[in-house]
Amino acid sequence: MSIYDHKSIEKKWQQRWEKERVFEVKDEISPPVFRGGLKGGFQDKKRYVLDMFPYPSGQGLHVGHPEGYTATDIFSRYLRMNGYQVLHPMGWDAFGLPAENYAIKIGVHPKKSMKDNIATFTRQLKSFGFSYDWSREVSTCDPEYYKWTQWLFLQFYKQGLAYKKEAPVNWCDSCKTVLANEQVVNGACERCHNEVVQKDLEQWFFKITDEKRGYPDRLLKNLDDLDWPEPIKLMQRNWIGRSEGAKITFPVVIARSPVLGATRQSRVNRNEHGIAAIANTLPRNDISVFTTRPDTLFGATYMVLAPEHKLVHELRGQISNWDEIEKYRKVSASKRALERTDLAKEKSGVELKGVKAINPANNEEIPVWIADYVLSSYGTGAIMAVPGHDERDFEFAKKFGLEIREVIKTESELPSIGAGKMINSAEFDGMESEEAKEKITKKVGGEMAVQYKLRDWLISRQRYWGAPIPIIYCDKCGEQPVDEKDLPVLLPDDVDFRPHGESPLARSESFQKVVCPKCGAGAKRESDTMDTFVDSSWYFLRYTDPKNNKKFADKKKIKTWLPVDTYVGGAEHAVMHLMYARFFCMALKDIGLLNFEEPFTSLHNQGLIMGPDGQKMSKSRGNVINPDEVVGNLGADTVRMYEMFMGPLEDSKPWDTDGIVGVRRFVERVWGMLELQNPNAKCQIKSKCQNSNANNNNSEINIEPELHKTIKKVQEDIESFSFNTAISQMMIFVNTVYKTGEISREHFETFLKILNPFAPHVTNELWEMLGHKNLIEKEKWPEVDVLLLSEDKINYVVQVNGKLRGSVEMEAGAAEYDVAQAAQKDENVAKHLSGKKIVKQIFVEGRLINFVVK
């Protein structure tokens, strides 16, 4: 038997797949058929399996990147062998800040750096043998792509879902651009880690909070029906932050007016609704609050406004300590939102002297303060402070000597935050606090309401490398959308794209000098570009029709393939890409461009592959593993299988050089099975072995039941994305074959079919060596003979810290304790447990036992 030369074999099959266009898929789908697998029932014969497309912003992949791509490739290959037409495309998220920063760093134009990086990424992905339909490749920086990004912006604009306003925004002075809330991590830019500050700027937004169209509630409600990891759903629910409560108005009175030079006598009356009304000669000001605890209204003893609240400036002439207020506001403006809202920080604030508010529940005048723990960007930018029933309000009141009043009796000491009986609350005394919420709200003329933490999506970027926003400004006609026939609005090449605090496009005369599409007069273009998450919010639609120059995608083709059946990517995109893509689909459905509103039916997250030191891979740590080197030395099949064998897909795990060498030995053992293959051997090895050589101590081993158990396990594990245990079972089968010393041709061919999705190169080569001219990918997935699965004994996989260390044969129905005892007596298992403490034991009946040790 020749040595397994992975370099020549892998190149050979990659060239054949490409030449024969093996993985290109047609848009005509076969009618549904009845199947037992894949959850059974009538199944349509298409699947859309998608990876989150990569940012080609560096010099290439590291070994962590192919993990998710390998998972989707195994699944796609398995589906094809089960008769499915599979759309499995790849493209490039090539616009945005990371790509631009890389271009600046190496001193080349981003158009060139992107072209070079995409070439590198493409070569590397193809070296793994991934079965992508490369005929559908897209790149977001291609004008033929961003033409439709701009077109979709215009559709949103026409529907009032894209708008411009001045707003406080997150500004990174290092990147010289605005960041969305989701791009600020612990008060710093997620890319450069520079501290983020607040600025007031005119910016473009998408109206993701549009309650008339119900986006916040739809984004929440639909999560219940999605086959997504629960942690991702929880992150989205928390980010949307739905709160039920009440909107209540607190009238403001001026105790002393410098304008009038006298104390104002405010008269508090009740109107027909029982609302406190202020009769005075000055314009009335109100403070509106949203509270989830209207039952505590009688305990509101002061108000707190965000330092930047517009009412503070409006009352400037009535505030007697304005210099103190102004100084505090400046200090607050320099603080990050996270710093301001940190529960552990010491509370600070300043009273607005001369200004009072009226508690509408009891008509009491209460002081008004500003404090930086209240943010203008959340709620109304004002709170009613109830120190008896809120921890932050309690700390604030204690520090400044403000009244603390108990209005709900609970078993806890103050501040008590739970439900209980109403006290000190007039006619509501004795009532259950939950019952009192709506009644108190009604009494004071408030309204029950819902509030969200979710904010509109800020899409403006003051950078060059992005899709230009297709808007023109005319002195006469104002803001005008670009005519659709004039798309795309191209990025000019002759621009100094280095950041200067405004978009580089503002300095391009050729870009700016345009005419108004309405009146024909001279006008100028919008100079901001779009957030790269706009590009990635619809790319999965374009894959269905990537060469269409008349539509963003044909409706029939969209209907054929979408929504995406299986989506795989990192959990870090939970509240950015995944949220935005969902909003896009909802909006496009409302506009009439889609017939569905959830883009990704099923979602799987892959965990990080850490460096050998257990740390996240980075050049600064020197722990990056280059996939080119590993594939070159050990082969693509080895790397593919090792990354799937390291542990559960969703877990983070360190790279282990010894571990990958072990997988290489497994691939070589599969290669060596060709010598064990006996064309004349019977399928039932047991009967054959009884007439075999006398030195074979395993003559009673029956391969066929083990093979069918392996088929069943592998297909179940592929469908559940449990690839590590599928590989463990295939390793057990190969060990069984070697113990037997011989395998029939039929069994060998069957095994190659189930191994193929994991190791497509070596299996195709062996398939050809067995005399087949067709590709093994064209074969049908083997069917399980259930009659062979009934057995008195069960072979348990034994793992230590998730790695295969042995196997034990046990009676069917054996207790966990007995399996554990037997497993620990295995020589190899005992070696890996020696000197270590078992901290956890994971038992899957009939399948495996895993000892977690430290």
N, C-alpha and C positions, 0 to 999 in steps of 0.2 A: 504493500500500500504506500502510495506517495505521501510526502509531507503536505499538510494543508497549507497551500500558498494563498493566503487571503487576498494579497494585493492584486494578483492577476485574476483571481476568480471574481472578486467584487467588481473590479473594473469591467470585466467581461459582461456580467449580468446587468450592471447599470447602463452600459451602452446598448444592450439589447432592449431593455425596457424603454429607453428613450427612442431608439430607432423605430420600434414597433408601436410606439404611443400606447403602451399597455394600459396606462391609468387615466387616459382621457375618457371623459364620460359624456354620453349623449343626453339631450334634454327630453327624449321620448322615453317615458316610463312604462314598464310592463304593468298589466292590471294586477290588482291585489290577489294574493294566493293564501291558502290556509297553511300555517306552519305551527309546529309544536314548540320550537325554540323562540328565543327573544320575546318571552312573555305570551307566546301562543296567539291563537285567533287568526283572523284575516289580517294579513300584513300587506301594506303597499310595498313596492319593490324598490324604493329609493331611500337613501339616507344621506343627510348632509352632515359631515363630520368636519369640524373646524378647529384650528388652532388660533389663539390670539396672535395676530401677525407681529413680527419682531420690529424693533427700532434698529435699523442698520446704522447706528450712530458711532460705533467704535471700529476697531480693526478686525472684528470677527467674533465668532461664538466662543464661549467657554463650555466645558462639559456639562454645566448645569442646564444650558438652553435646550439640548435635544431631549431632555427627559419627557416633557409633555408631548413633543413631536413624535417620539417613539411610541408613546401610549396610543395616540390617535392613529398612527400608522398600523400598529398591531390590530386595532379595532377595525380599521377600514379594510385591511386585507382579509380579516375574518369574515366581515360582512359580504365582501365580494364572493368568497368561496361558498357563502350561503345563498348566492343568487341575487344579491342586491346590487343595484347601480348606485355607486357611491360618489358623491361630489366631495372631493377632498383637495381644496385649493391652497395656494400659498401666495403671499404678497408682502408688501413692505410699508410700514408706517413711517414714511421717510421725511415728513415735515416736522417742524417744531423745534423747541429750544435745545434739546439734547444734540440734534443733528447740527444745528447752527453753532452751538458752542464748540463742538468737535471741529467744525470747519475753521472757526476762528483760531483754535488751538494749533492746528497744523498749517494754517496760513494758506488755505486754498478756498475757492468758491464752493459753497455747499452743493451746488449742482454736480460738480466734479467729485467731491468727496462721497456724495450719495451714490453716484454711479459706480465708483470703485468699491465702496463698502457692500453694495448690493451684489456685485460680482463675487466678492469674497464669501458673503453669506450663502449665495446660491451654490457655489462650488462645495462649500462645507455641508450644506444640507443634502446635496446630491450624493456626497460621499457616504452618507448613512443609508442610502437606498430607500429613502422615504418615497412613498407612492403618491406623490402629489400630481395633480393635473396642472402641469406647468403652462398649458395653453391658456389658462385663466388668470395668469399672474397680473397683479395690479400694483401700482406704486402711487402713493398719495401725492407725491410731488410732480407727477406727470400731468401736464395741462389737460389731457383728455380725461383725467380723473377729477382734478379740482374744478374743472368746468362744472361738473355736476354737484360738487360740494357747494359752489356758489349758487347754482340753480336751486338747490334745496334751501339755502339761506333765503333766497327771494320768495320761495313758497311760504316759509315761516313768516317773513316780513309782511306778506300780503294778508296773512291771517292774524297779525298783531302779536305773533309769538317771538318776533325779533324786534327789539327796541333799543333806543339809546337814551341814557340819562346820566346826570352827574351823580356820583355815588362814592362813598368811602371805599377804597379798594386796597387790596394787599399789594404793596410795592416792594420789589427786590431791587435794591440799589446796585447790587453787583451784576445781575442779569439785565438791569434797566428795563424791566417790564412788569406788568400786572400779573398776579397769580390768582387763580381761583382758590376758594377756601380749601378745597380738597388738596391743593398743591402746597399748602402750608403745613409743615409737620413740626409740632412743638415750637411754634412761633418762628420757624426758619424755612427758607426756600428748600423744597425737597431736592432740588438739583445741586445747588452750590452751598447750601447750609448757611447762607448769609441771613442775618436777622431781617425779618420782614417788618415794614412800617406801614402805617395807614396814610393814604393820600386821597384827596377829593379830585376825581377825574371824570371827564365825559367818556363813557364806556358803552359797549354793546353787550346786550344780555339776551339769552333765550328764556322765555317765560315758563320755566319748568314748574313754577308754583301756581300756575293758572288754576284757580279753584272752580271757575265756571266750567272748565273742561274736566275738572276733577282729577288733574294729574297727581297731586300728592296722595289722594286716597286710592287711586287706581294703582299707583306704584306700590302702595302698601298691600292692598287687597290681593293683587295678583300673585304676590310672593307665596301665598298659601298653596297655590296650585303648581308651583314650579318645582321640578326635581333638581334642586340646588342644595349644596351643603348648608346646614343650619347656621354655622357661623357667618356665612356670607349674608344670608337672609337677616340675621340679627343686626349685622353692621348696617345694612340698608335701612332697617326699621329704625335704628337709633339715629341714623343720619337724617332721615325724614322727620323724626321726632314729633309724632302726633300727640298733642295734649288736648284734653277736653277740659273746659273751664268756662269762665264768664268774662265778658268785656264790661268794665265798670268805669264810670266817669267821676272824677273828683274835681269839683269846681275850685278855682284858685281865687283867693282874696289877697288884696294888697294892704298890709297893715300900716305902712307908711309910704307916702308918695313924695319923692323929692320934687316932682313937678308941681304938686299942689302945696308942698311945704306944710302939710298937716296930716294928722292921723286920720285914716279913712274909717268911717263907721260902717261896717258891713252889716247888712240885715239879712239873716238867713230865714227864708220862708219855705213853705212846702207847696209844690204845684199839685195839679190834680192827680199826678202819678205818685206822689209822695217823694219826689226827688228834691233834694236840697237845691234851692234856687238863690242866687246871690243878686240882690238889688243894689246897684252902685252906679256911679257916673262914668267909670272907666270901662274900656272894652273888656268883655269877659274872656278869660282864658281857662281852659280845662286841661286836666291831665287824664289821659286815657290809659288804662292798664288792662292787661290780660292776666287773670289769675286762675290757677287750678283749684284754689281753695277759697271760693266766695263764702264758705261757711265761717271763715275766720275774720270776716270784714269788721266785726265789732272790735277786734283786737288790733286793727291797723292804727298804730300810734304815730307814724310818720311816713313820709313819702321819700323815695329816692329816684332821682333822674340820672341818666347817663350824663357825664360831663359835657358831651357834645350834643345833647338834646337841643333841638331848635328853640324850645320854649325858654331855655336859659338865656339865650341871646335876646329873644323878644322881650324878656322882662328886665333887661339890663338897666333901664332907667329907674326901675322900682327896687332894685337890690342895693342895699346900703353898703355892703362889703364887696363891691364888684372887683376891686383890685385883688382881693384874696381869691375870689372865684376864678378870675382870669388866670392867675398864677397856677392854680390847681389844674385847670383845664389844659394848660400847656404841658404840665408834667404828665398828665394822663395820656395825652396824645402821643407821647414818646414811648408808651408802654405797649407791649404786645398783648393781644387778647387773652392768650393763655396765662400770661403773668397776672393780668387783671382779675381773672376769674378763679385763680388758684385758691382752693378752699383753705390752704394752710397759711396763706399770706396774711399779714396784719392788716386789718381794715383801716381805711382812711376815707376822709370825706370832709365837706364844708357845707354848712347850712346856708341857704339862701335867706339872709336876714331881710326882713320886710315883706316876705312872701309866706303865705299860709295856704293850706288846702283844707277843704271841708270833707270830712268823712261822711259820705251820704247815708250811712247806716244810723249814725247817732248825732249828726250835725256838729260834731266837735271840730274845732280848728286844730290842725296838726301841722308840725313843721315840715318844710320841704328841704331836702338835702341833695347834693350831688355826690356821687361816690363812684370810683372807677370799677367796682365789681359789677356795675350795671352797664350793659353794652347797648348802644343805639341800634346795632344790627340784629338784636334779638328782641322779638315781641314789639312792644311800642317804645322801647327805650326808657321805660319807667316802671317802677314797681310800687305796690302798697306794701309797706314793711310791717310784718306781724311778728315781732321778736319773741312772743310767747310760743310760737309754733313754727319757727324757721331758724335753723342753726346760724346761717350767715347774718340774718337780721338780729338774732340774739347777741352775737358777738359784737356787732356794730352798736347796738343799743347799750350794752354793758360798757363799752369803751367811752361813749359820749354821754352817758347818763340819761338816756331816753327811756320813756315809760315802757315797761314790759307788762302786758295784761293777758291773763289767761282767760280764754273764752270757750275752750273745749276741754272737758274733764276726761283725762285718761289715767292709766295706771303709771305713766312715766312722769319723770320730773321735767320741768321746763328746760329747754324748749321741747315740747311734745309734738310730734309730727303726724301721729296717727289719728284715726277716727275716734269719736267718743260722744259724750253728752254735751249739749250746748249749755254754757253758763255765761253770765254777764253779757247776755245778748238779747235783752228786752223780751219781747213776746216769743222768742225762739228758745228760751231757756227750757231745758228738759228734753228737747227734741234731739233725735239722732243727727249727728253732724252731716251725714250723707244726705238725709232728707232735707236738711236746712239749706243746702247749696242753692237749689233752684228757687226756693221760697225767698231767700234773702236777695238773690239777684233780681227777682221780680219786684220786690219791694222798692229797691233803689233805682228801678228803671233801666237796669242793665240787661244784657242778653246772653244766653248760653251760647258758647262759641267753641270753635276748634282752632287751634293754632299749630303751626309746624316750625321746626327748626330749619327745615329746608329753605334755601335761598335760591333766587334765580341764578342761572348758569352764566357766569361772566365769561364771554368768549373773546374779548379784545386782547390783542397782544401787540406791544410796541416793538416788534421785531420784524426782521426781513423774511425769514424762511417759513412762510406759511401762505395759505390761500388768501389773497386780498379780499377784503369785504366789499361786495359789489354795490357800493353806494356812491352817489355824486352829490356835491353840495353846490347849489346855485344861489347867488345873492337875491335873485328875484323869486325863484320857485322853491327855495329851501331844499330839504332833503329829498333826493330822488333815487329810486332804484335803477340800476343799470338795465337796459333792455336785454331781454333774454337772448336775442339774436346776436348781441355783442359779447356774449360769454365765449371763452373764458376771459376774465380780466387777468392778463398775463403779468407775472413778476418780471420787472425789468432786470436785465443782466448787469447793467452798468451802474451798480449802486454800491456805495461803501456800506456793507452790511454790518459793520461793527456797531454795537449799541451805544447810543448817545442820550438816552432818556426819552426820545420820541422815535416813532417808527422811521427807519431809514428811508422808507418810501416817501416820507414828507419832504425829503431833500432831493428827490428825483424830478426834475422839471419835465422830462418826457412822460413820466407816469402821471404827474399831477395836471398837466395841461390838457383839458378835455372840454367838451361842450355839454351843456345841459340837455338831457334827452327829451325834455318837455318843451323848452323855449328856444334852444339852439344857441343861447348866450354862452360866453366863456364861463367855465366852472372848474372845480377841482375835485379830485377823488378823495375818498376815505383812505387814510394812510395806514390804519391798523390792519393787521392780519388776524386770521382766525386761530383760536386755540386748536392745537393738533387733535384734541379729543373730538372735535367736530368731524374731522376726517375719519376717525376710527368708529364713529357712531353709525356708519352706514356701509362700510366696506364689504360686509357680508352680503349685502344686497347686490353690489356690483359684480361679485364673483359669478352670479348667475347669468350675466350678460355683459362681459367686460369690454367687448369691442363695439358696443352700440353707441353710435355718435348722434342719435336722435332722441334717445331717452336715457335716463339714469339706469334703467333696466326694464326689460319687457315684462308687462304684467303677467303674461302666461308663464314665463320662465320663473318669475318670482313665486307664483302660485305653485309651480311644480316642485320647487326645492325647499321653500321656506315655510315655517321657521326652521332655524338650525336645530337638528336633532340632538347633536352632541357637541358641546363646546368645552375646550380645555385650556386653562391658563392659570396665571398666578392670582392668589387671593388678594394681592395688593391693589387690584383694580376694582375692589368691591364697591366703593362709593364714587368712583370716577367713571371709567369706561363702561362698566356694567349698568350703572344708573343712567348715564347719558344715552346709551344705546337703547335702553328700554323707553326712555322719554321720546327719542326720535321715532321709534316705531309707533308709539301711541299717537304722536302728532301727525305722522304720515297717514295713519289709518283715519284720523279725523278729517284730514284733508281729502281723503279718497284715493290715496296712492297705494295703500296696502290693504289687505283683507285680514290682517292679524295685528296684534299689538304687543306681543311678547316675542322678542327675537330668538331667545335661546331656551329650548324646552328643557334640556338636561345640561348640567354644568358639573365639571370635575376640576378640582384644583390640584396642581402638582406642588409638592413642597420644594424647598431649596435643597440643592446639592451643595453641601459645604466643602470647604477645603479639607485636606488631610488633617489640619490642626483643629477642625471642628468650628472654624470661623467662616463667616461669609467670604466667598472668593472675591479678592480685589488685588489689583496690581501693587498697591501700597503694602499689603501684607505679604506679597510674594507667594501666595498660595493658589494661584490660578492654574488650572490644568487645561492645557491646550488640546482640543479634540483632534486637531490634525496629527499631533504626535501619537496620541493613544490609538486612533484609528489606523495610523500608519504602522504602528508596532504590533498591535494585537488584533486589528480587524474591526470592521463596522458591526458585524454580527455579535462579536464579543462585547463591544461597548453598549450596543442596544440591550442585550440580555442582562448585562451587569447593572445598568441603570434601572431596569425593571426589577431586578432581583434584590436590590439594596434594602428594600422595605416597602411598606405601603406607599402608593403613589403620592398621597397627600402629606406624608411626613417629611420633615427635614432630616437629612442624613449625611454623614461625612464621607468623603471619597476615601476608599481604602485600596491601596495598590495591591495588597495581597489578595483582596477579594476579587478584583478583576482578573488577576492571574488564574484564580480558581475557576472562573467562568470560561476563560480561554481553554483550560484543560477539558471542561465539559464539551465545548465545541469540537475539540480535537477527538474526544471520545465518540461523538456522533459521527465524525468523519471516519473513524476507525470501524464503525459498525458495518461499513460496506464489506469488510473482510469476514464479519460474522454472518453476513447474509447468505443464506443457502437456498438457491432456487428450488431445490428438491425437498426442502423441509416442509413438513405438514404444518397447518395452522395450529393444531393442538400440539404444542411443544412437549407436553407431558408424555404422550404416547410415543413420540419420536425418541425422547430422551431415554426411555426404558431400554432401547436397543443401542444406546450411545456408548461412548468410551467409559471404561470402568472407573477412571479417575475423576469423573464428574460427580462431585458431592451434592450438586443441586439438581439432580435429575428429575426430582418431583415438582420443580417449579413450573407453573403454568402461566405463560406469558399473556395469553389472550384475555383473561379477566383483568389483568393488570393494565393491559392496553386500553380496554374499554372504560375502565375506571379513569384512566388518564385522559381519554377523549372527553368524558363527561366533566371531569374537574377543570380541564383547560377551557372548555367552552363556557362553563359557568363563570369561571374566573375572568375570562376576557369580557364577558357581558357585564360583570360587576366591577371591572377595572382593578381586579385583585391580581395583578400580573406576577407579583413575587411568589405567591403560592402556586400559580400555574406552572412556573418554572421549577419550583421545588418538586412538584409531582412528575414533571418530565425527567428531572434528574433521577428520581426514584425508579422510573421505568427503565432508563438507560442502565442504571446499576443492576436492575433485575436481568436485563439482557446479557450483561457481561458475566453475571453469576451463572447464567444458563449456558453461555458460550456459543449460542447460535440463535438466529432469528429468521423466520420465513420471509420471503420476498414481500408477500402481501402485508405482513405486519410492519415490515420496515417502511414500505411505501405509505402505509397509513400513518405511521409516526412522523414521517417527513412532512405530511400534509398539515398536521397540527402544530409542528414546530415552525413551519414556513412563515407565519406572520411575525414571529419573533426573530428568526434568523433566515431571511429570504435568500441570501447569497449561497450559503453552504447547502441549503436544501435544494435549490435549483440545480446546483452542480451535481449533487448526488443523484437527483432525479434524472438528469441527463445521462449520468454514468450507468444508470439502470436501464438505459436504452430508450428513454422517452424523448421525443422531439418537441413536444408541446411544453409550455411553461407550467410549472406546478401551480401558479396562481389561477390557472384556468380549471383546475380540478375542483370537485365538490368537497365540501367539508364532510368528513366521515360521520356516519350515523352510529349512535351508541346501541349496542345490543344489550337491552336491559336484563335479559335472562342471564347474562354473564356477570351482572353486578351483584347478584344475590350470593352472599358468601358468609361463612361462619366466622372468618377472621378479617380484621381490618388492619391495614398498614398505616400507622400514624407517622406523619412528618414530625420530626423533633427539631425545634429551633432554639438557639440561644441568642438573645437580643435580636431576634428577627432573622438570623442567618441559619441556613440549613446545616445541622451538625450530625444528623443521623435519622434513623427510622426504627420503629418497633412494631412488631406484629402482635395484635391483641385480639382477644375474643370479641365478637360483635356485642355491643352493649356494655363493654368494660367501663368501670367507674373511673372518674378523673384521677382519684388517688392511685388506683392500680396502674393507670397509664403513666402517671408521673413517676412512680417507683420504678417501673420497667425502663422508662426512658433514661433515668439517671444512672442506670446500670450499664447502659451502652458505653463502650470503651471511649469512643470519640466525644460523646456528650459529656461523659465524666471528666475528660481532660479539660474541656472548656468551662466546666463548672468548678473545677478545683481551685480552692482558695478564694472563692467568691461567694457572695451572699445572694440567695434568690429573694428578690424584693417583690416580685409579682409573677403570677403564673396564669397564662392565657390558654384556655382549653376550648377547642372547637370540636364537638363530638363527631367522631367518625372521620376527622380530617387531620388535626394537628394539635400539638402542645408546644407552647413557647415559654421558655424560662427567661425572665428579665432579671439580669444580675448586675451587681456593681461591686 
